[in-house]
């Protein structure tokens, strides 16, 4: 059966089940997004079975985008609803995905503890999350590379003790970059600070500067529309990596930790 026919049958099932028009629209959109992620030809291609590994990798990708919890829940619920329907319809083996429902946590609420604290352990977990997400974006999602690298650099600068406003106001002229063999030294001239970024993190900075478009604005950090970012973007950058790391902290907690003289 072709993908388009499967989707049409599933859509009719949702309508017959009494789902609202908005729910039907959202569920179909979420399923189509998932199938496209699997590189399926929606209009002409034949429907292929879905396995547990594919769904787990899809979850990882969605978490890495820093989406809202409500959006994640809806997307995962829609796919599980589709899988359940496809099993009953005979398109997917029930035995093949028996453990599917046991392992997929669609009730994750983003809560990982107190946001008023930050520890060395939490920062190390966030660093590992940065490495996972950036490497995944570079290898699998080229169009997300600049955004992921930008967010990684922003969080690492927070760890270095820069204030949010200092990060937002950084310009290319502010940086005096020396590049020794093992680390990247950045002289932030407008605020008289010198940052030393370890080699494994310095590569993110170099790659971001290479991918950053040459635009009128001299601000270092911009969005995908080549506009300057704001403080909400900084917060979303931190959220992106803390969620994936399984920890919870805040910009304020990081600043408090820096004032106490603790750093990585």
CORPEJO-V437551 format. One record per residue. N is the residue number from 0. RES is the residue in three letters. PHI is phi in radians with two decimals (999 if undefined). PSI is psi in whole degrees, -180 to 180 (NA if undefined). D_LAST is the distance of its C-alpha to the last C-alpha in whole Angstrom. Layout:
n = [N | N]
res = [RES | RES]
phi = [PHI | PHI]
psi = [PSI | PSI]
d_last = [D_LAST | D_LAST]
This chain:
n = [0 | 1 | 2 | 3 | 4 | 5 | 6 | 7 | 8 | 9 | 10 | 11 | 12 | 13 | 14 | 15 | 16 | 17 | 18 | 19 | 20 | 21 | 22 | 23 | 24 | 25 | 26 | 27 | 28 | 29 | 30 | 31 | 32 | 33 | 34 | 35 | 36 | 37 | 38 | 39 | 40 | 41 | 42 | 43 | 44 | 45 | 46 | 47 | 48 | 49 | 50 | 51 | 52 | 53 | 54 | 55 | 56 | 57 | 58 | 59 | 60 | 61 | 62 | 63 | 64 | 65 | 66 | 67 | 68 | 69 | 70 | 71 | 72 | 73 | 74 | 75 | 76 | 77 | 78 | 79 | 80 | 81 | 82 | 83 | 84 | 85 | 86 | 87 | 88 | 89 | 90 | 91 | 92 | 93 | 94 | 95 | 96 | 97 | 98 | 99 | 100 | 101 | 102 | 103 | 104 | 105 | 106 | 107 | 108 | 109 | 110 | 111 | 112 | 113 | 114 | 115 | 116 | 117 | 118 | 119 | 120 | 121 | 122 | 123 | 124 | 125 | 126 | 127 | 128 | 129 | 130 | 131 | 132 | 133 | 134 | 135 | 136 | 137 | 138 | 139 | 140 | 141 | 142 | 143 | 144 | 145 | 146 | 147 | 148 | 149 | 150 | 151 | 152 | 153 | 154 | 155 | 156 | 157 | 158 | 159 | 160 | 161 | 162 | 163 | 164 | 165 | 166 | 167 | 168 | 169 | 170 | 171 | 172 | 173 | 174 | 175 | 176 | 177 | 178 | 179 | 180 | 181 | 182 | 183 | 184 | 185 | 186 | 187 | 188 | 189 | 190 | 191 | 192 | 193 | 194 | 195 | 196 | 197 | 198 | 199 | 200 | 201 | 202 | 203 | 204 | 205 | 206 | 207 | 208 | 209 | 210 | 211 | 212 | 213 | 214 | 215 | 216 | 217 | 218 | 219 | 220 | 221 | 222 | 223 | 224 | 225 | 226 | 227 | 228 | 229 | 230 | 231 | 232 | 233 | 234 | 235 | 236 | 237 | 238 | 239 | 240 | 241 | 242 | 243 | 244 | 245 | 246 | 247 | 248 | 249 | 250 | 251 | 252 | 253 | 254 | 255 | 256 | 257 | 258 | 259 | 260 | 261 | 262 | 263]
res = [UNK | UNK | UNK | UNK | UNK | UNK | UNK | UNK | UNK | UNK | UNK | UNK | UNK | UNK | UNK | UNK | UNK | UNK | UNK | UNK | UNK | UNK | UNK | UNK | UNK | UNK | UNK | UNK | UNK | UNK | UNK | UNK | UNK | UNK | UNK | UNK | UNK | UNK | UNK | UNK | UNK | UNK | UNK | UNK | UNK | UNK | UNK | UNK | UNK | UNK | UNK | UNK | UNK | UNK | UNK | UNK | UNK | UNK | UNK | UNK | UNK | UNK | UNK | UNK | UNK | UNK | UNK | UNK | UNK | UNK | UNK | UNK | UNK | UNK | UNK | UNK | UNK | UNK | UNK | UNK | UNK | UNK | UNK | UNK | UNK | UNK | UNK | UNK | UNK | UNK | UNK | UNK | UNK | UNK | UNK | UNK | UNK | UNK | UNK | UNK | UNK | UNK | UNK | UNK | UNK | UNK | UNK | UNK | UNK | UNK | UNK | UNK | UNK | UNK | UNK | UNK | UNK | UNK | UNK | UNK | UNK | UNK | UNK | UNK | UNK | UNK | UNK | UNK | UNK | UNK | UNK | UNK | UNK | UNK | UNK | UNK | UNK | UNK | UNK | UNK | UNK | UNK | UNK | UNK | UNK | UNK | UNK | UNK | UNK | UNK | UNK | UNK | UNK | UNK | UNK | UNK | UNK | UNK | UNK | UNK | UNK | UNK | UNK | UNK | UNK | UNK | UNK | UNK | UNK | UNK | UNK | UNK | UNK | UNK | UNK | UNK | UNK | UNK | UNK | UNK | UNK | UNK | UNK | UNK | UNK | UNK | UNK | UNK | UNK | UNK | UNK | UNK | UNK | UNK | UNK | UNK | UNK | UNK | UNK | UNK | UNK | UNK | UNK | UNK | UNK | UNK | UNK | UNK | UNK | UNK | UNK | UNK | UNK | UNK | UNK | UNK | UNK | UNK | UNK | UNK | UNK | UNK | UNK | UNK | UNK | UNK | UNK | UNK | UNK | UNK | UNK | UNK | UNK | UNK | UNK | UNK | UNK | UNK | UNK | UNK | UNK | UNK | UNK | UNK | UNK | UNK | UNK | UNK | UNK | UNK | UNK | UNK | UNK | UNK | UNK | UNK | UNK | UNK | UNK | UNK | UNK | UNK | UNK | UNK]
phi = [999 | -1.31 | -0.99 | -1.10 | -1.24 | -1.06 | -1.11 | -1.11 | -1.12 | -1.16 | -1.08 | -1.15 | -1.05 | -1.10 | -1.15 | -1.14 | -1.43 | 1.51 | -1.22 | -1.21 | -1.05 | -1.17 | -1.14 | -1.05 | -1.06 | -1.16 | -1.12 | -1.11 | -1.07 | -1.19 | -1.19 | -1.07 | -1.06 | -1.13 | -1.13 | -1.17 | -1.04 | -1.43 | 1.12 | -1.45 | -1.49 | -1.15 | -1.53 | -2.02 | -1.31 | -1.43 | -1.24 | -1.91 | -1.10 | -1.95 | -2.00 | -1.10 | -1.09 | -1.08 | -1.19 | -1.09 | -1.19 | -1.14 | -1.01 | -1.01 | -1.08 | -1.15 | -1.06 | -1.20 | -1.42 | 1.22 | -1.25 | -1.15 | -1.02 | -1.07 | -1.17 | -1.08 | -1.02 | -1.13 | -1.11 | -1.22 | -1.10 | -1.09 | -1.20 | -1.14 | -1.07 | -1.12 | -1.09 | -1.06 | -1.11 | -1.12 | -1.14 | -1.17 | -1.45 | 1.51 | -1.54 | -2.30 | -1.18 | -1.16 | -1.14 | -1.07 | -2.03 | -1.04 | -1.47 | -0.87 | -1.27 | -1.32 | -1.69 | -1.49 | -1.73 | -1.56 | -1.76 | -1.03 | -1.96 | 1.38 | -1.57 | -2.26 | 2.04 | -1.33 | -1.44 | -1.54 | -2.20 | -2.59 | -2.12 | -1.01 | -1.06 | -1.11 | -1.13 | -1.17 | -1.14 | -1.15 | -1.05 | -1.15 | -1.11 | -1.01 | -1.07 | -1.09 | -1.19 | -1.12 | -1.09 | -1.15 | -1.13 | -1.13 | -1.52 | -1.98 | -2.32 | -0.95 | -1.25 | -1.70 | -1.03 | -1.08 | -1.11 | -1.14 | -1.13 | -1.04 | -1.12 | -1.09 | -1.12 | -1.03 | -1.14 | -1.14 | -1.22 | -1.06 | -1.13 | -1.41 | 1.81 | -1.30 | -1.35 | -1.01 | -1.11 | -1.13 | -1.14 | -1.12 | -1.62 | -1.11 | -2.11 | -1.07 | -1.22 | -1.25 | -1.67 | -2.03 | -1.75 | -1.87 | -2.29 | -1.19 | -1.11 | -1.91 | -2.73 | -1.97 | -1.79 | -2.14 | -1.66 | -1.55 | -1.21 | -1.29 | -2.17 | 0.93 | -2.15 | -2.08 | -1.86 | -2.05 | -1.87 | -1.04 | -0.96 | -1.15 | -1.66 | -1.06 | -1.10 | -1.09 | -1.11 | -1.06 | -1.15 | -1.11 | -1.10 | -1.24 | -1.47 | -1.09 | -1.13 | -1.47 | -2.15 | -1.10 | -1.15 | -1.62 | -1.09 | -1.19 | -1.75 | -2.31 | -1.71 | -1.19 | -1.67 | 1.13 | -1.92 | -1.17 | -1.57 | -2.18 | -1.13 | -1.12 | -1.15 | -1.10 | -1.13 | -1.14 | -1.08 | -1.14 | -1.07 | -0.94 | -1.53 | -1.19 | -1.07 | -1.17 | -1.38 | 1.36 | -2.22 | -2.39 | -2.64 | -2.54 | -1.07 | -1.07 | -1.18 | -1.14 | -1.08 | -1.08 | -1.12 | -1.13 | -1.12 | -1.44 | 1.44 | -1.78 | -2.62 | -1.36]
psi = [139 | 154 | -42 | -36 | -39 | -46 | -42 | -42 | -41 | -40 | -42 | -37 | -44 | -41 | -43 | -27 | 0 | 15 | 146 | 163 | -40 | -39 | -44 | -46 | -45 | -44 | -44 | -42 | -40 | -39 | -44 | -40 | -43 | -45 | -38 | -37 | -34 | 9 | 35 | 145 | 106 | -39 | -36 | -22 | 155 | 147 | 129 | 149 | 159 | 133 | 170 | -40 | -40 | -44 | -39 | -41 | -36 | -42 | -46 | -44 | -44 | -41 | -37 | -18 | -7 | 32 | 160 | 150 | -41 | -38 | -43 | -46 | -45 | -44 | -45 | -39 | -41 | -43 | -40 | -38 | -43 | -43 | -44 | -44 | -44 | -34 | -47 | -27 | -8 | 13 | -23 | 136 | 131 | -36 | -37 | -37 | 27 | -40 | -5 | -53 | -22 | -32 | -24 | 119 | 95 | 1 | 10 | 128 | 9 | 2 | 122 | 21 | -160 | 126 | -6 | 3 | 156 | 132 | 165 | -41 | -43 | -43 | -37 | -38 | -39 | -40 | -42 | -36 | -42 | -46 | -45 | -50 | -44 | -46 | -38 | -43 | -41 | -39 | -29 | -28 | 78 | -35 | -13 | -1 | -50 | -44 | -45 | -42 | -41 | -48 | -37 | -45 | -41 | -47 | -40 | -34 | -35 | -42 | -26 | -7 | 5 | 143 | 160 | -47 | -35 | -40 | -45 | -32 | 1 | 134 | 165 | -34 | -23 | -20 | 128 | 100 | 123 | 151 | 73 | 176 | -39 | -7 | 167 | 122 | 129 | 119 | 108 | 95 | -34 | -16 | 11 | 48 | 145 | 122 | 139 | 113 | 127 | 154 | -43 | -24 | -28 | -30 | -34 | -43 | -46 | -45 | -38 | -45 | -32 | -37 | -22 | 126 | 152 | 104 | 177 | -42 | 137 | -4 | 140 | -43 | 120 | 169 | -175 | -16 | 11 | 32 | 157 | 146 | 170 | -175 | -28 | -35 | -38 | -44 | -41 | -35 | -45 | -42 | -39 | -45 | -32 | -39 | -46 | -31 | -15 | 26 | 168 | 126 | -173 | 166 | -40 | -39 | -37 | -43 | -41 | -41 | -40 | -39 | -28 | 0 | 20 | 132 | 169 | NA]
d_last = [55 | 53 | 50 | 51 | 54 | 51 | 50 | 53 | 54 | 51 | 51 | 55 | 54 | 51 | 54 | 56 | 54 | 54 | 51 | 51 | 51 | 47 | 46 | 48 | 46 | 43 | 43 | 45 | 42 | 40 | 42 | 42 | 39 | 38 | 41 | 40 | 36 | 38 | 40 | 43 | 46 | 47 | 51 | 52 | 50 | 51 | 49 | 47 | 45 | 42 | 40 | 37 | 34 | 35 | 35 | 31 | 30 | 31 | 30 | 26 | 27 | 28 | 25 | 23 | 25 | 24 | 27 | 29 | 29 | 33 | 33 | 31 | 34 | 37 | 36 | 35 | 38 | 41 | 40 | 40 | 44 | 45 | 44 | 46 | 49 | 49 | 49 | 52 | 53 | 53 | 51 | 48 | 49 | 48 | 47 | 45 | 42 | 43 | 40 | 38 | 39 | 37 | 34 | 34 | 32 | 33 | 33 | 29 | 28 | 25 | 24 | 21 | 21 | 20 | 19 | 18 | 15 | 12 | 10 | 7 | 10 | 11 | 8 | 8 | 11 | 11 | 10 | 13 | 15 | 15 | 16 | 18 | 20 | 20 | 21 | 24 | 25 | 25 | 27 | 29 | 29 | 30 | 30 | 27 | 25 | 25 | 24 | 21 | 20 | 20 | 18 | 15 | 15 | 15 | 13 | 10 | 12 | 11 | 8 | 8 | 11 | 14 | 17 | 19 | 22 | 20 | 19 | 22 | 24 | 22 | 25 | 25 | 27 | 24 | 22 | 23 | 21 | 21 | 20 | 20 | 20 | 16 | 14 | 15 | 16 | 17 | 19 | 20 | 23 | 24 | 21 | 21 | 17 | 16 | 13 | 11 | 10 | 10 | 14 | 13 | 12 | 14 | 17 | 17 | 17 | 20 | 22 | 22 | 24 | 26 | 27 | 27 | 31 | 32 | 34 | 35 | 32 | 29 | 27 | 24 | 23 | 26 | 28 | 30 | 33 | 32 | 31 | 29 | 26 | 26 | 23 | 25 | 23 | 20 | 20 | 22 | 19 | 16 | 19 | 20 | 16 | 16 | 20 | 19 | 16 | 19 | 16 | 17 | 16 | 16 | 16 | 17 | 15 | 11 | 13 | 14 | 11 | 10 | 13 | 13 | 10 | 7 | 4 | 0]
